[in-house]
C-alpha cells in the first residue's frame, strides 16, 4: 500500500510536509492521469455501446461485456466524485 503524503487536520484541511512536496505533486499528477484515462475509456465504451445498440447486437456476449465494463468504469468515476476529486 502506498504511504500517504498528505495529512488531514481536524477541520478537514489538507497539508503536506514541504520536504515531501515534489513527491506529492508527482502522485497528484499520476492520479489526474489515471482519472483522465478512465474518463477517456468510459467515453469510448459509450460510443461502442451506442454502435451496438444501433446495430441491434447489444444483447450478445460482447455487448454484455461492454455494458459490464461501462458500469465498472462509471462506479470508479463515481468514487472520484464522492471524494471531491471530480471537477
N, CA, C and O atoms as a GROMACS GRO file, in nm:
protein
  348
    1UNK      N    1   0.085  -0.117   0.000
    1UNK     CA    2   0.000   0.000   0.000
    1UNK      C    3   0.090   0.124   0.000
    1UNK      O    4   0.190   0.129   0.072
    2UNK      N    5   0.055   0.222  -0.079
    2UNK     CA    6   0.132   0.346  -0.087
    2UNK      C    7   0.119   0.426   0.043
    2UNK      O    8   0.012   0.432   0.103
    3UNK      N    9   0.229   0.485   0.083
    3UNK     CA   10   0.219   0.567   0.205
    3UNK      C   11   0.154   0.700   0.172
    3UNK      O   12   0.169   0.753   0.062
    4UNK      N   13   0.082   0.750   0.266
    4UNK     CA   14   0.009   0.874   0.249
    4UNK      C   15   0.107   0.992   0.256
    4UNK      O   16   0.195   0.995   0.342
    5UNK      N   17   0.092   1.087   0.164
    5UNK     CA   18   0.180   1.203   0.160
    5UNK      C   19   0.116   1.327   0.220
    5UNK      O   20   0.185   1.425   0.249
    6UNK      N   21  -0.014   1.324   0.240
    6UNK     CA   22  -0.084   1.439   0.297
    6UNK      C   23  -0.133   1.406   0.437
    6UNK      O   24  -0.142   1.290   0.476
    7UNK      N   25  -0.165   1.511   0.510
    7UNK     CA   26  -0.222   1.496   0.644
    7UNK      C   27  -0.351   1.576   0.650
    7UNK      O   28  -0.362   1.681   0.587
    8UNK      N   29  -0.448   1.525   0.724
    8UNK     CA   30  -0.575   1.596   0.743
    8UNK      C   31  -0.580   1.654   0.883
    8UNK      O   32  -0.552   1.584   0.981
    9UNK      N   33  -0.614   1.782   0.893
    9UNK     CA   34  -0.635   1.845   1.023
    9UNK      C   35  -0.777   1.812   1.070
    9UNK      O   36  -0.859   1.764   0.993
   10UNK      N   37  -0.804   1.840   1.196
   10UNK     CA   38  -0.937   1.813   1.250
   10UNK      C   39  -1.045   1.890   1.175
   10UNK      O   40  -1.160   1.844   1.167
   11UNK      N   41  -1.010   2.008   1.120
   11UNK     CA   42  -1.110   2.087   1.046
   11UNK      C   43  -1.127   2.040   0.902
   11UNK      O   44  -1.206   2.098   0.827
   12UNK      N   45  -1.055   1.934   0.863
   12UNK     CA   46  -1.070   1.877   0.729
   12UNK      C   47  -0.972   1.930   0.626
   12UNK      O   48  -0.966   1.877   0.515
   13UNK      N   49  -0.896   2.033   0.660
   13UNK     CA   50  -0.800   2.085   0.564
   13UNK      C   51  -0.684   1.987   0.547
   13UNK      O   52  -0.651   1.910   0.637
   14UNK      N   53  -0.624   1.992   0.429
   14UNK     CA   54  -0.513   1.902   0.398
   14UNK      C   55  -0.383   1.981   0.392
   14UNK      O   56  -0.382   2.098   0.356
   15UNK      N   57  -0.274   1.914   0.427
   15UNK     CA   58  -0.142   1.976   0.416
   15UNK      C   59  -0.041   1.868   0.380
   15UNK      O   60  -0.068   1.748   0.389
   16UNK      N   61   0.076   1.914   0.337
   16UNK     CA   62   0.184   1.821   0.303
   16UNK      C   63   0.314   1.877   0.361
   16UNK      O   64   0.337   1.998   0.360
   17UNK      N   65   0.397   1.789   0.409
   17UNK     CA   66   0.529   1.827   0.460
   17UNK      C   67   0.607   1.888   0.343
   17UNK      O   68   0.615   1.825   0.237
   18UNK      N   69   0.664   2.007   0.360
   18UNK     CA   70   0.738   2.070   0.248
   18UNK      C   71   0.847   1.980   0.190
   18UNK      O   72   0.877   1.989   0.071
   19UNK      N   73   0.906   1.893   0.271
   19UNK     CA   74   1.009   1.802   0.221
   19UNK      C   75   0.951   1.695   0.127
   19UNK      O   76   1.024   1.632   0.052
   20UNK      N   77   0.819   1.676   0.133
   20UNK     CA   78   0.752   1.575   0.051
   20UNK      C   79   0.676   1.637  -0.066
   20UNK      O   80   0.606   1.566  -0.138
   21UNK      N   81   0.690   1.768  -0.086
   21UNK     CA   82   0.610   1.839  -0.186
   21UNK      C   83   0.627   1.781  -0.326
   21UNK      O   84   0.528   1.757  -0.394
   22UNK      N   85   0.750   1.758  -0.371
   22UNK     CA   86   0.771   1.708  -0.507
   22UNK      C   87   0.708   1.571  -0.526
   22UNK      O   88   0.646   1.544  -0.629
   23UNK      N   89   0.724   1.484  -0.427
   23UNK     CA   90   0.664   1.352  -0.435
   23UNK      C   91   0.511   1.362  -0.436
   23UNK      O   92   0.444   1.287  -0.508
   24UNK      N   93   0.457   1.454  -0.357
   24UNK     CA   94   0.311   1.473  -0.353
   24UNK      C   95   0.260   1.524  -0.487
   24UNK      O   96   0.154   1.481  -0.534
   25UNK      N   97   0.333   1.614  -0.549
   25UNK     CA   98   0.293   1.666  -0.681
   25UNK      C   99   0.296   1.554  -0.784
   25UNK      O  100   0.205   1.544  -0.867
   26UNK      N  101   0.399   1.471  -0.780
   26UNK     CA  102   0.408   1.360  -0.876
   26UNK      C  103   0.292   1.262  -0.857
   26UNK      O  104   0.236   1.212  -0.954
   27UNK      N  105   0.258   1.235  -0.732
   27UNK     CA  106   0.147   1.143  -0.707
   27UNK      C  107   0.016   1.205  -0.753
   27UNK      O  108  -0.067   1.136  -0.813
   28UNK      N  109  -0.005   1.332  -0.726
   28UNK     CA  110  -0.126   1.400  -0.773
   28UNK      C  111  -0.135   1.393  -0.925
   28UNK      O  112  -0.242   1.367  -0.980
   29UNK      N  113  -0.024   1.417  -0.992
   29UNK     CA  114  -0.022   1.409  -1.139
   29UNK      C  115  -0.060   1.269  -1.186
   29UNK      O  116  -0.132   1.255  -1.285
   30UNK      N  117  -0.013   1.166  -1.117
   30UNK     CA  118  -0.047   1.028  -1.154
   30UNK      C  119  -0.197   1.003  -1.136
   30UNK      O  120  -0.259   0.940  -1.221
   31UNK      N  121  -0.254   1.052  -1.027
   31UNK     CA  122  -0.399   1.037  -1.006
   31UNK      C  123  -0.477   1.111  -1.114
   31UNK      O  124  -0.576   1.059  -1.165
   32UNK      N  125  -0.433   1.231  -1.150
   32UNK     CA  126  -0.502   1.305  -1.256
   32UNK      C  127  -0.489   1.234  -1.390
   32UNK      O  128  -0.586   1.230  -1.466
   33UNK      N  129  -0.373   1.177  -1.419
   33UNK     CA  130  -0.355   1.100  -1.542
   33UNK      C  131  -0.450   0.980  -1.544
   33UNK      O  132  -0.513   0.951  -1.645
   34UNK      N  133  -0.459   0.910  -1.430
   34UNK     CA  134  -0.548   0.795  -1.420
   34UNK      C  135  -0.693   0.838  -1.442
   34UNK      O  136  -0.767   0.771  -1.514
   35UNK      N  137  -0.733   0.948  -1.380
   35UNK     CA  138  -0.870   0.997  -1.395
   35UNK      C  139  -0.900   1.029  -1.541
   35UNK      O  140  -1.005   0.991  -1.594
   36UNK      N  141  -0.807   1.099  -1.607
   36UNK     CA  142  -0.826   1.132  -1.749
   36UNK      C  143  -0.839   1.005  -1.833
   36UNK      O  144  -0.923   0.998  -1.923
   37UNK      N  145  -0.756   0.905  -1.804
   37UNK     CA  146  -0.761   0.779  -1.878
   37UNK      C  147  -0.894   0.708  -1.856
   37UNK      O  148  -0.953   0.657  -1.951
   38UNK      N  149  -0.941   0.704  -1.732
   38UNK     CA  150  -1.070   0.640  -1.704
   38UNK      C  151  -1.184   0.710  -1.776
   38UNK      O  152  -1.273   0.645  -1.831
   39UNK      N  153  -1.183   0.844  -1.777
   39UNK     CA  154  -1.287   0.918  -1.849
   39UNK      C  155  -1.282   0.888  -1.999
   39UNK      O  156  -1.386   0.869  -2.061
   40UNK      N  157  -1.163   0.883  -2.057
   40UNK     CA  158  -1.149   0.854  -2.200
   40UNK      C  159  -1.200   0.713  -2.231
   40UNK      O  160  -1.269   0.693  -2.330
   41UNK      N  161  -1.166   0.616  -2.146
   41UNK     CA  162  -1.214   0.479  -2.167
   41UNK      C  163  -1.366   0.473  -2.156
   41UNK      O  164  -1.431   0.404  -2.234
   42UNK      N  165  -1.423   0.546  -2.060
   42UNK     CA  166  -1.568   0.547  -2.043
   42UNK      C  167  -1.635   0.605  -2.168
   42UNK      O  168  -1.733   0.549  -2.218
   43UNK      N  169  -1.583   0.716  -2.218
   43UNK     CA  170  -1.640   0.778  -2.338
   43UNK      C  171  -1.630   0.683  -2.457
   43UNK      O  172  -1.724   0.674  -2.536
   44UNK      N  173  -1.518   0.612  -2.471
   44UNK     CA  174  -1.500   0.515  -2.578
   44UNK      C  175  -1.603   0.402  -2.567
   44UNK      O  176  -1.662   0.360  -2.666
   45UNK      N  177  -1.625   0.355  -2.444
   45UNK     CA  178  -1.724   0.249  -2.422
   45UNK      C  179  -1.865   0.297  -2.455
   45UNK      O  180  -1.945   0.222  -2.510
   46UNK      N  181  -1.896   0.423  -2.421
   46UNK     CA  182  -2.028   0.477  -2.454
   46UNK      C  183  -2.053   0.471  -2.604
   46UNK      O  184  -2.161   0.435  -2.649
   47UNK      N  185  -1.951   0.508  -2.682
   47UNK     CA  186  -1.963   0.504  -2.828
   47UNK      C  187  -1.984   0.361  -2.876
   47UNK      O  188  -2.072   0.336  -2.958
   48UNK      N  189  -1.904   0.267  -2.825
   48UNK     CA  190  -1.917   0.127  -2.866
   48UNK      C  191  -2.054   0.070  -2.831
   48UNK      O  192  -2.114  -0.003  -2.910
   49UNK      N  193  -2.103   0.104  -2.712
   49UNK     CA  194  -2.235   0.055  -2.669
   49UNK      C  195  -2.343   0.112  -2.761
   49UNK      O  196  -2.432   0.039  -2.804
   50UNK      N  197  -2.336   0.240  -2.790
   50UNK     CA  198  -2.436   0.302  -2.878
   50UNK      C  199  -2.431   0.241  -3.019
   50UNK      O  200  -2.535   0.221  -3.081
   51UNK      N  201  -2.311   0.212  -3.069
   51UNK     CA  202  -2.298   0.149  -3.200
   51UNK      C  203  -2.364   0.011  -3.200
   51UNK      O  204  -2.434  -0.024  -3.295
   52UNK      N  205  -2.342  -0.065  -3.095
   52UNK     CA  206  -2.403  -0.198  -3.086
   52UNK      C  207  -2.554  -0.189  -3.072
   52UNK      O  208  -2.627  -0.269  -3.130
   53UNK      N  209  -2.601  -0.090  -2.996
   53UNK     CA  210  -2.746  -0.072  -2.984
   53UNK      C  211  -2.807  -0.041  -3.120
   53UNK      O  212  -2.909  -0.098  -3.158
   54UNK      N  213  -2.742   0.049  -3.194
   54UNK     CA  214  -2.792   0.087  -3.326
   54UNK      C  215  -2.791  -0.032  -3.423
   54UNK      O  216  -2.878  -0.043  -3.509
   55UNK      N  217  -2.692  -0.120  -3.407
   55UNK     CA  218  -2.681  -0.237  -3.494
   55UNK      C  219  -2.767  -0.353  -3.445
   55UNK      O  220  -2.780  -0.454  -3.514
   56UNK      N  221  -2.825  -0.339  -3.325
   56UNK     CA  222  -2.908  -0.446  -3.270
   56UNK      C  223  -2.828  -0.563  -3.217
   56UNK      O  224  -2.881  -0.674  -3.206
   57UNK      N  225  -2.701  -0.540  -3.182
   57UNK     CA  226  -2.617  -0.650  -3.135
   57UNK      C  227  -2.573  -0.633  -2.989
   57UNK      O  228  -2.477  -0.697  -2.946
   58UNK      N  229  -2.641  -0.550  -2.915
   58UNK     CA  230  -2.601  -0.524  -2.776
   58UNK      C  231  -2.630  -0.642  -2.685
   58UNK      O  232  -2.570  -0.652  -2.578
   59UNK      N  233  -2.720  -0.732  -2.724
   59UNK     CA  234  -2.759  -0.842  -2.635
   59UNK      C  235  -2.666  -0.963  -2.642
   59UNK      O  236  -2.686  -1.060  -2.570
   60UNK      N  237  -2.565  -0.957  -2.728
   60UNK     CA  238  -2.470  -1.068  -2.737
   60UNK      C  239  -2.368  -1.064  -2.625
   60UNK      O  240  -2.370  -0.974  -2.540
   61UNK      N  241  -2.279  -1.161  -2.625
   61UNK     CA  242  -2.176  -1.172  -2.520
   61UNK      C  243  -2.086  -1.049  -2.517
   61UNK      O  244  -2.056  -0.996  -2.410
   62UNK      N  245  -2.044  -1.003  -2.634
   62UNK     CA  246  -1.957  -0.885  -2.639
   62UNK      C  247  -2.031  -0.762  -2.588
   62UNK      O  248  -1.974  -0.680  -2.516
   63UNK      N  249  -2.157  -0.749  -2.625
   63UNK     CA  250  -2.238  -0.637  -2.577
   63UNK      C  251  -2.250  -0.639  -2.426
   63UNK      O  252  -2.240  -0.535  -2.362
   64UNK      N  253  -2.272  -0.757  -2.370
   64UNK     CA  254  -2.280  -0.769  -2.224
   64UNK      C  255  -2.148  -0.732  -2.157
   64UNK      O  256  -2.148  -0.668  -2.052
   65UNK      N  257  -2.037  -0.772  -2.218
   65UNK     CA  258  -1.906  -0.736  -2.162
   65UNK      C  259  -1.885  -0.585  -2.166
   65UNK      O  260  -1.833  -0.526  -2.071
   66UNK      N  261  -1.924  -0.523  -2.276
   66UNK     CA  262  -1.911  -0.378  -2.287
   66UNK      C  263  -1.995  -0.307  -2.181
   66UNK      O  264  -1.949  -0.212  -2.118
   67UNK      N  265  -2.118  -0.354  -2.161
   67UNK     CA  266  -2.204  -0.294  -2.060
   67UNK      C  267  -2.146  -0.312  -1.920
   67UNK      O  268  -2.151  -0.220  -1.838
   68UNK      N  269  -2.090  -0.429  -1.892
   68UNK     CA  270  -2.028  -0.454  -1.761
   68UNK      C  271  -1.908  -0.362  -1.739
   68UNK      O  272  -1.889  -0.308  -1.630
   69UNK      N  273  -1.826  -0.345  -1.843
   69UNK     CA  274  -1.711  -0.255  -1.832
   69UNK      C  275  -1.756  -0.112  -1.810
   69UNK      O  276  -1.696  -0.038  -1.732
   70UNK      N  277  -1.863  -0.073  -1.878
   70UNK     CA  278  -1.916   0.063  -1.864
   70UNK      C  279  -1.962   0.087  -1.720
   70UNK      O  280  -1.934   0.192  -1.662
   71UNK      N  281  -2.034  -0.009  -1.663
   71UNK     CA  282  -2.081   0.003  -1.525
   71UNK      C  283  -1.962   0.012  -1.429
   71UNK      O  284  -1.963   0.093  -1.336
   72UNK      N  285  -1.862  -0.072  -1.450
   72UNK     CA  286  -1.744  -0.071  -1.361
   72UNK      C  287  -1.672   0.063  -1.367
   72UNK      O  288  -1.632   0.117  -1.264
   73UNK      N  289  -1.655   0.117  -1.487
   73UNK     CA  290  -1.588   0.246  -1.500
   73UNK      C  291  -1.672   0.358  -1.440
   73UNK      O  292  -1.618   0.448  -1.375
   74UNK      N  293  -1.802   0.353  -1.460
   74UNK     CA  294  -1.890   0.456  -1.402
   74UNK      C  295  -1.883   0.452  -1.250
   74UNK      O  296  -1.882   0.557  -1.186
   75UNK      N  297  -1.876   0.334  -1.193
   75UNK     CA  298  -1.864   0.320  -1.047
   75UNK      C  299  -1.732   0.380  -0.999
   75UNK      O  300  -1.729   0.452  -0.899
   76UNK      N  301  -1.625   0.350  -1.069
   76UNK     CA  302  -1.494   0.404  -1.032
   76UNK      C  303  -1.493   0.556  -1.043
   76UNK      O  304  -1.445   0.624  -0.952
   77UNK      N  305  -1.545   0.610  -1.152
   77UNK     CA  306  -1.551   0.755  -1.169
   77UNK      C  307  -1.640   0.818  -1.062
   77UNK      O  308  -1.615   0.929  -1.017
   78UNK      N  309  -1.745   0.746  -1.022
   78UNK     CA  310  -1.832   0.795  -0.916
   78UNK      C  311  -1.758   0.811  -0.784
   78UNK      O  312  -1.789   0.901  -0.706
   79UNK      N  313  -1.661   0.724  -0.759
   79UNK     CA  314  -1.581   0.737  -0.637
   79UNK      C  315  -1.501   0.867  -0.638
   79UNK      O  316  -1.483   0.929  -0.533
   80UNK      N  317  -1.452   0.908  -0.754
   80UNK     CA  318  -1.382   1.036  -0.763
   80UNK      C  319  -1.476   1.149  -0.722
   80UNK      O  320  -1.435   1.241  -0.651
   81UNK      N  321  -1.602   1.142  -0.766
   81UNK     CA  322  -1.700   1.245  -0.729
   81UNK      C  323  -1.727   1.244  -0.579
   81UNK      O  324  -1.731   1.350  -0.517
   82UNK      N  325  -1.744   1.126  -0.521
   82UNK     CA  326  -1.773   1.115  -0.377
   82UNK      C  327  -1.662   1.181  -0.295
   82UNK      O  328  -1.690   1.246  -0.194
   83UNK      N  329  -1.539   1.165  -0.338
   83UNK     CA  330  -1.426   1.221  -0.264
   83UNK      C  331  -1.388   1.362  -0.309
   83UNK      O  332  -1.287   1.417  -0.265
   84UNK      N  333  -1.470   1.422  -0.396
   84UNK     CA  334  -1.448   1.560  -0.436
   84UNK      C  335  -1.332   1.579  -0.531
   84UNK      O  336  -1.278   1.689  -0.542
   85UNK      N  337  -1.292   1.472  -0.600
   85UNK     CA  338  -1.179   1.481  -0.692
   85UNK      C  339  -1.224   1.524  -0.831
   85UNK      O  340  -1.148   1.586  -0.905
   86UNK      N  341  -1.346   1.490  -0.867
   86UNK     CA  342  -1.403   1.525  -0.998
   86UNK      C  343  -1.423   1.675  -1.007
   86UNK      O  344  -1.468   1.738  -0.911
   87UNK      N  345  -1.390   1.736  -1.126
   87UNK     CA  346  -1.416   1.879  -1.139
   87UNK      C  347  -1.563   1.904  -1.161
   87UNK      O  348  -1.605   2.019  -1.175
   0.00000   0.00000   0.00000
